[in-house]
């Protein structure tokens, strides 16, 4: 009887691991070099989100219209995004895709609490972070990263949710050159 239970346990473990491996294999791979498409019709301004962070108007306008590239490397457990802009230079955002909370010390931004995980469908990477705003609220900034156009377009949807229920949105569209 004990041997039968061990065999069933091992089989159930193998099935569970197999399902996990299949889910990971079905997930899209966001790796590659991406360029921000400032003229994409589906994109929307990030101005309101940046204003909520206390960024002055002239800086917001520059940030909302400047070119940006992202060089993304994805593994089963991480998504490493190397950003490049004229204003901020090169920055690296290493996301750990385990759903746990991690504190990242990002140059020019300081320490920010991040949490990243695949959505329940395995099609988007969902990242939440908790920045401080100029009115001392602690909103939750959620980003969804997903592919469209057979992997040729990377969409990053942004949602900033405040303690008082207000919500601000923005969308960035990146394309492979």
TAHU-V455865 format. One record per backbone hydrogen bond with DSSP energy under -0.5 kcal/mol. CO is the residue of the C=O (numbers start at 0). NH is the residue of the N-H. E is the energy in kcal/mol with one decimal. If there is no record, write none. Layout:
CO_NH_E, CO_NH_E
//
This chain:
0_4_-2.3, 1_5_-2.2, 2_6_-2.4, 3_7_-2.5, 4_8_-2.5, 5_9_-2.7, 6_10_-2.6, 7_11_-2.7, 8_12_-2.3, 9_13_-2.4, 10_14_-2.4, 11_15_-2.5, 12_16_-2.5, 13_17_-2.5, 14_18_-2.4, 15_19_-1.9, 16_20_-2.5, 17_21_-2.3, 18_22_-2.5, 19_23_-2.4, 20_24_-2.2, 21_25_-1.7, 22_26_-0.8, 23_26_-0.6, 27_29_-0.7, 31_33_-0.5, 31_71_-3.0, 32_176_-0.5, 33_69_-2.6, 34_174_-2.7, 35_37_-1.0, 36_39_-1.3, 39_42_-1.3, 43_170_-1.0, 45_49_-2.4, 46_50_-2.8, 47_51_-2.0, 48_52_-0.7, 49_52_-0.7, 49_54_-1.8, 50_53_-2.2, 51_133_-1.1, 55_59_-2.5, 56_60_-2.5, 57_61_-2.0, 58_62_-2.9, 59_63_-2.6, 60_64_-0.9, 61_64_-0.8, 61_65_-1.2, 66_85_-0.5, 67_35_-3.0, 68_83_-1.9, 69_33_-3.3, 69_71_-0.7, 70_81_-2.1, 71_31_-2.5, 72_79_-2.9, 76_96_-2.8, 77_74_-2.6, 78_80_-0.6, 78_94_-3.0, 79_72_-2.4, 79_81_-0.6, 80_82_-0.7, 80_92_-3.1, 81_70_-2.3, 82_90_-2.0, 83_68_-1.9, 84_88_-1.8, 88_84_-1.7, 90_82_-2.6, 91_93_-0.6, 92_80_-2.5, 92_94_-0.8, 94_78_-2.5, 94_96_-0.6, 95_97_-1.0, 95_98_-0.5, 95_115_-0.7, 99_115_-0.5, 101_103_-0.6, 101_113_-3.5, 103_105_-0.9, 103_111_-2.7, 104_106_-0.5, 105_108_-2.3, 105_109_-3.0, 109_105_-2.7, 111_103_-2.8, 111_113_-0.5, 112_129_-1.3, 113_101_-3.0, 114_127_-2.8, 115_98_-2.5, 116_125_-3.2, 118_121_-1.6, 121_27_-0.6, 123_118_-2.7, 123_125_-0.6, 124_126_-0.5, 124_144_-2.3, 125_116_-2.0, 126_142_-2.9, 127_114_-1.8, 128_130_-0.6, 128_140_-3.0, 129_112_-0.5, 132_135_-1.8, 136_132_-1.5, 138_140_-0.6, 139_141_-0.6, 139_160_-2.8, 140_128_-2.2, 141_158_-2.4, 142_126_-2.6, 143_145_-0.5, 143_156_-2.2, 144_124_-2.2, 145_154_-3.1, 147_150_-0.8, 147_151_-0.6, 147_152_-1.9, 148_151_-1.5, 151_175_-1.5, 152_147_-2.5, 152_154_-0.5, 153_173_-3.0, 154_145_-2.1, 155_171_-2.4, 156_143_-2.2, 157_169_-1.6, 158_141_-3.3, 158_160_-0.6, 159_161_-0.5, 159_167_-2.1, 160_139_-2.6, 161_164_-1.8, 165_161_-2.8, 167_159_-3.0, 169_157_-3.1, 170_43_-1.9, 171_155_-2.6, 172_36_-3.4, 173_153_-2.8, 174_34_-2.8
//
